């Protein structure tokens, strides 16, 4: 077990020890390969410019333990209901692992009021010089109907987000040219009589 897996395990243990946590923790785990070097994928998650490039959103990131990790999915007028307000960096290993706490969106008001109650661990590893494997783990789920609905929401949302990340590094496909129009069928030569 690598040491950053140990850190993730330690963070999960802290969540599991809370009375509201269930004995058998639900975890969302997604893995993707991104056609980009490790440094570029790391920057996409750890800098406001990187997040702006791949998610087209504003962010406040202070990459240090306890620093802000706030992603803003709505316009400023909707603050403090824009998404990631109050989220912070829990730990990181440059270009290897990033963990941060995460809150539930405003669409789930009873859970949103709890503040950042779940956390995310991102593990980065180079596949080769030009591609990176990313493992995305979302932990800290509790019990109840609202939690079940939020789990379903994030299961879908993270799939879309990771697909967006992959596409942000995929060069635009060259325009395809339409095949030449088929020539009209020619009439068969008249039959000899």
C-alpha positions in Angstrom: 0.0 0.0 0.0 1.5 3.3 -1.0 1.7 6.2 1.5 -1.0 8.3 -0.2 -3.3 5.3 -0.1 -2.5 5.3 3.6 -3.5 9.0 3.8 -6.8 8.3 2.0 -7.4 5.4 4.4 -6.7 7.6 7.4 -9.2 10.2 6.1 -11.8 7.5 5.4 -11.3 6.2 9.0 -12.0 9.6 10.4 -15.3 9.8 8.4 -16.2 6.2 9.3 -15.8 6.9 13.0 -18.6 9.5 12.9 -21.9 8.3 14.4 -23.9 9.2 11.3 -21.6 7.2 9.0 -22.8 3.7 8.2 -20.8 0.6 8.9 -20.3 -0.3 5.3 -19.3 3.0 3.6 -20.4 3.7 0.1 -17.7 5.0 -2.1 -17.8 6.4 -5.7 -14.7 5.4 -7.6 -14.0 6.3 -11.2 -10.9 5.9 -13.3 -10.0 7.5 -16.6 -7.0 7.8 -18.9 -6.4 11.3 -20.2 -4.4 12.0 -23.3 -2.1 14.6 -21.7 1.1 14.6 -19.7 0.9 14.3 -15.9 1.9 17.9 -15.3 -1.0 19.2 -17.5 -3.6 17.0 -15.8 -2.2 18.0 -12.3 -2.5 21.7 -13.3 -6.1 21.1 -14.5 -7.1 20.2 -11.0 -4.8 22.4 -8.9 -4.9 25.9 -10.5 -7.8 28.3 -11.2 -6.6 28.5 -14.8 -6.6 24.8 -15.2 -10.2 24.4 -13.9 -11.3 27.3 -16.1 -9.8 25.6 -19.1 -11.5 22.2 -18.5 -14.7 23.1 -16.6 -15.2 26.7 -17.8 -15.8 27.8 -14.1 -14.1 30.1 -11.7 -12.2 28.7 -8.7 -10.3 29.8 -5.6 -7.4 27.4 -5.0 -4.7 27.8 -2.4 -2.7 24.6 -2.8 -1.6 24.0 0.8 -3.1 21.9 3.5 -6.1 23.9 4.8 -6.0 26.2 1.8 -9.2 26.9 -0.2 -10.4 24.5 -2.8 -13.5 26.2 -3.9 -15.1 25.6 -7.4 -17.8 28.1 -8.4 -20.5 26.6 -10.6 -22.8 29.6 -10.6 -22.6 33.3 -11.1 -21.3 35.5 -8.3 -24.8 36.7 -7.6 -25.7 33.2 -6.3 -23.0 33.2 -3.6 -22.9 31.3 -1.2 -24.8 28.8 -3.3 -22.3 28.4 -6.2 -21.0 25.0 -5.3 -17.7 24.6 -3.5 -17.7 27.4 -0.9 -16.0 26.3 2.3 -14.1 23.4 0.7 -10.4 23.0 1.6 -7.3 21.0 0.6 -6.9 18.1 3.0 -3.6 16.8 1.7 -1.6 16.6 -1.5 1.6 15.1 -3.0 2.6 17.1 -6.0 1.6 15.4 -9.2 0.6 12.2 -7.3 -2.4 12.9 -5.1 -4.8 15.6 -4.1 -7.6 15.3 -1.5 -10.1 17.9 -0.5 -13.4 18.0 1.3 -16.6 18.5 -0.7 -20.1 19.7 0.0 -23.4 18.8 -1.5 -25.0 21.1 -4.0 -27.8 23.6 -3.2 -30.3 21.3 -4.8 -30.1 19.2 -1.6 -30.7 22.0 1.0 -30.7 19.8 4.1 -27.3 18.3 3.2 -25.9 21.6 1.9 -26.6 23.1 5.3 -24.1 20.6 6.8 -21.2 22.2 5.0 -18.4 20.1 3.4 -19.2 16.6 4.7 -17.7 14.4 2.1 -14.2 14.3 0.6 -12.5 13.5 -2.7 -9.2 11.8 -3.3 -7.6 12.2 -6.8 -4.7 9.9 -7.6 -2.5 10.8 -10.6 -0.1 8.4 -12.4 1.6 8.7 -15.7 0.6 6.1 -18.2 3.4 7.2 -20.5 4.9 10.5 -21.5 1.7 11.7 -23.1 -1.1 10.3 -21.1 -2.1 10.1 -17.4 -4.3 7.8 -15.4 -6.6 9.4 -12.9 -8.4 7.6 -10.1 -11.2 9.7 -8.6 -12.7 8.6 -5.2 -15.5 10.3 -3.4 -16.0 9.2 0.2 -17.9 10.2 3.3 -21.5 9.2 2.4 -24.0 8.9 5.2 -27.4 7.2 5.4 -30.9 8.5 4.4 -33.0 9.4 1.4 -31.3 12.7 0.8 -27.9 11.1 0.9 -29.1 8.4 -1.5 -30.3 11.0 -3.9 -27.0 13.0 -3.6 -25.0 9.7 -4.2 -27.0 9.1 -7.4 -26.5 12.7 -8.5 -22.7 12.6 -8.0 -22.3 9.2 -9.6 -23.7 10.8 -12.8 -22.1 14.1 -12.3 -18.5 12.8 -11.8 -18.9 10.6 -14.9 -19.7 13.7 -17.0 -17.0 15.8 -15.3 -14.3 13.2 -16.0 -15.5 12.8 -19.6 -15.3 16.7 -19.9 -11.7 16.5 -18.6 -10.8 13.9 -21.2 -12.3 15.9 -24.0 -10.6 19.1 -22.8 -7.3 17.5 -23.7 -8.5 15.9 -27.0 -7.5 18.1 -30.0 -10.5 19.1 -32.1 -11.1 16.6 -34.8 -10.2 17.8 -38.2 -13.3 18.8 -40.2 -14.5 15.9 -42.1 -15.4 16.4 -45.7 -18.5 14.9 -47.1 -18.0 12.1 -49.5 -18.5 13.1 -53.1 -22.1 12.8 -54.2 -22.8 9.4 -55.7 -23.1 9.7 -59.4 -26.6 8.9 -60.7 -26.9 5.4 -61.8 -26.4 5.0 -65.5 -29.0 3.3 -67.5 -27.9 -0.1 -68.7 -27.2 -0.3 -72.4 -30.2 -1.2 -74.5 -30.5 -4.9 -74.9 -29.6 -6.2 -78.3 -32.5 -7.6 -80.3 
